[in-house]
Amino acid sequence: MKSREEIFQTVRTALIELFELEAPIVVPEARFDDDLEIDSIDAVDLIDHLSRIFDRRVSPRDFRSVRTVQDLIDTIERLQPQ
Amino acid sequence: MKRTDFYWLRLVGTGLWFLVFGLVTFVLGFMVLPLIRLVTPNRQRRMLRSRAVLGAGMRSFIHGVSDLRFIEYEFIGREKLGRPGQLIVANHPTLIDVCFLLGFVPTASCIVKAGHFRNLITRGAVIGAAYIPNAPTEEMIHAAEAALQAGETLLMFPEGTRTVPGRPLTMQRGAANVALRAARVLTPVYISCEPSTLSKNLPWYRIPPSRPKWTLRVGDDIDLAAYRGVPLPIASRRLHSDLAGLFGGATQVRD
């Protein structure tokens, strides 16, 4: 079970590595489409990458309502084993 | 421009062929493919049989229209297509491009418009042959990945839809992404049609003044190793931009 802060750091590292984003723009409020310019194909890559790191099989359906980095962190936290 | 090559005969003929094509697709999708499903419980064999039937249909269509001299075509390097785990990417200037490719590479799977899975006429055919709908994105990418990993040949039109003549070619990044995820080999096919016909902005009856000729040229395999070693999103952007350059240079899109 990882803390919210740990999840945020993992997501942030992934975003910086995968998409060559500048660290300061990757904040919890950042929107994937407008602020980070992550499109639907990038999203598939990101989710595949994170599901390998967290060792969880996820369904894309779990991520349908994700708009911001914070939404993603919440979703990952929810998917963790209790 | 002067109307040549038996214009009126070609016009009536083109209309008739469209009618026949629709009818045959319907009969295949509603009668032949369900029959195949009935007698072939094994999924893998059912898929291959369905594709063989559809491929034969499309091949006969191409032979029909070219034997009757409504069109001419030249397919250069056809023997390089149909290898296991091969992703074929092609530009998409005309309505019948897919008939050439699936007609002559009938074992291949194909990414098709999700709407074809709802359309009553095409539904039976695309389900029977286990083609892959282009939406939603994540399902398309994972299904394409699985097909290539299973050793299927896969056909994709990266533009997603037909090119509008006179507009620059715009491609989606999905093809590059799928190629880097799972393709053993990536092969481009450059399609051109002269004079332009059956394009996006034209109804079927606006046939060209002279007999149109399709040229399909199979390009050299693209070396995927050159793109490895960086994260997938970065690699797929590089491959995508190289593919766009390759197709932009190889096909002149004109009015």
Interface residues (C-beta under 8 A of the other chain):
Chain A: E17 L18 F19 E20 D39 S40 I41 D42 A43 V44 D45 L46 I47 H49 P60
Chain B: P136 T137 E138 E139 I141 H142 Q172 R173 G174 N177 P231 L232 P233 I234 S236
